[in-house]
Amino acid sequence: MNLILSRGPWEQGRNVFVLIASCSSDTQVKIMENTVANAETYFGKFCSLMAAYTRKTAKLRDKSDLLVKQLMDYANTENPELRAAVKNFAEHLAKVQDYRQAEVERLEVKVVEPLKVYKVLIKQIKTEIKKFRNARNNEIKQLEKLEKIRQKSPFDQQMIAESSVHKASVDASRTTQELGETIDEFQKQKLKDIQKVFLEFVTIEMVFHAKALEVYSEAFQNLEEYDPAKDLEDFRAKISTASGPFREPRPVPTTNLSSSLPWTPRSSQMIQNMLQNVTVPESDEEFEENQVQESRDTDYTEIRPVPSRHPHHYHHHP
């Protein structure tokens, strides 16, 4: 912007000082704007991704609850040894889902919600920047008006114009100072929050995985202790009994499972081939979107709530 400076060295010096101060303020505000824009972009993405992570965890919890129910139903159809082993495993799996439920709730409260706050906070700071821009534009407008008046207006009008310039400069300086203080506090809070949020995230995940590992270790040990030979002996006894009273059942040797199976190598290979060819049908409902939209203007309001958990109760059947 080119302004015509006239009417004496003092007036020229004052106007030059105002222009230099204004340029300095513009540079400072540009840095502030970049800081806010950067936070708006990345905190919005963090919020969307953490919300999606929490929803996925909740869906995994729900699928595991369904698996627990199917395990319980299946256990009731089997012989005593396998029934006890499968029910025991289902109860361990259900316990892990209780921990996962706590994980979901903590992620929502301690990670997602604090990030959501930045939508409102950033909006307020952008309003403050807009106020500065308006004050700055008014200051420039008054300076331009003053230069025009000096060239063709009497002295009294010049005094009025200079008063307006002074008022606009004071207002711009005050707005700049307030904006600087606001941005400084914002930056201070942002640095603390980004540290706190991710510390909370790591802590929540560590607690869940530590407890889950403990439960899964117990489940592994109980499954490993299961002896299939006893159930196989009962099964063969039932088959022998069902074959009729005219056939004397053969005694079942209590050897290891692999040596007692009445399968030929060919039949065993056929079973393995059948299992390899089994395909699991895909669910019609998508588990979660595979990609998160890479958009600078992330809309926090589009974050979907985490589905709540329906309570399940699993009991031993006599």
Stockholm file with secondary structure:
# STOCKHOLM 1.0

chainA/1-318         MNLILSRGPWEQGRNVFVLIASCSSDTQVKIMENTVANAETYFGKFCSLMAAYTRKTAKLRDKSDLLVKQLMDYANTENPELRAAVKNFAEHLAKVQDYRQAEVERLEVKVVEPLKVYKVLIKQIKTEIKKFRNARNNEIKQLEKLEKIRQKSPFDQQMIAESSVHKASVDASRTTQELGETIDEFQKQKLKDIQKVFLEFVTIEMVFHAKALEVYSEAFQNLEEYDPAKDLEDFRAKISTASGPFREPRPVPTTNLSSSLPWTPRSSQMIQNMLQNVTVPESDEEFEENQVQESRDTDYTEIRPVPSRHPHHYHHHP
#=GR chainA/1-318 SS CCCCCCSCHHHHHHHHHHHHHHHHHHHHHHHHHHHHHHHHHHHHHHHHHHHHHHHHHHHHHHHHHHHHHHHHHHHTTSCHHHHHHHHHHHHHHHHHHHHHHHHHHHHIIIIIHHHHHHHHHHHHHHHHHHHHHHHHHHHHHHHHHHHHHHHHSCHHHHHHHHHHHHHHHHHHHHHHHHHHHHHHHHHHHHHHHHHHHHHHHHHHHHHHHHHHHHHHHHHHHHHHHCCHHHHHHHHHHHHHHHTCTTSCCCCCCCCCHHHHCCCCHHHHHHHHHHHHHCCCCCCSSCSSCSCCCCCSSCCGGGCCCCCCCCCCCCCCCC
#=GC SS_cons         CCCCCCSCHHHHHHHHHHHHHHHHHHHHHHHHHHHHHHHHHHHHHHHHHHHHHHHHHHHHHHHHHHHHHHHHHHHTTSCHHHHHHHHHHHHHHHHHHHHHHHHHHHHIIIIIHHHHHHHHHHHHHHHHHHHHHHHHHHHHHHHHHHHHHHHHSCHHHHHHHHHHHHHHHHHHHHHHHHHHHHHHHHHHHHHHHHHHHHHHHHHHHHHHHHHHHHHHHHHHHHHHHCCHHHHHHHHHHHHHHHTCTTSCCCCCCCCCHHHHCCCCHHHHHHHHHHHHHCCCCCCSSCSSCSCCCCCSSCCGGGCCCCCCCCCCCCCCCC
//
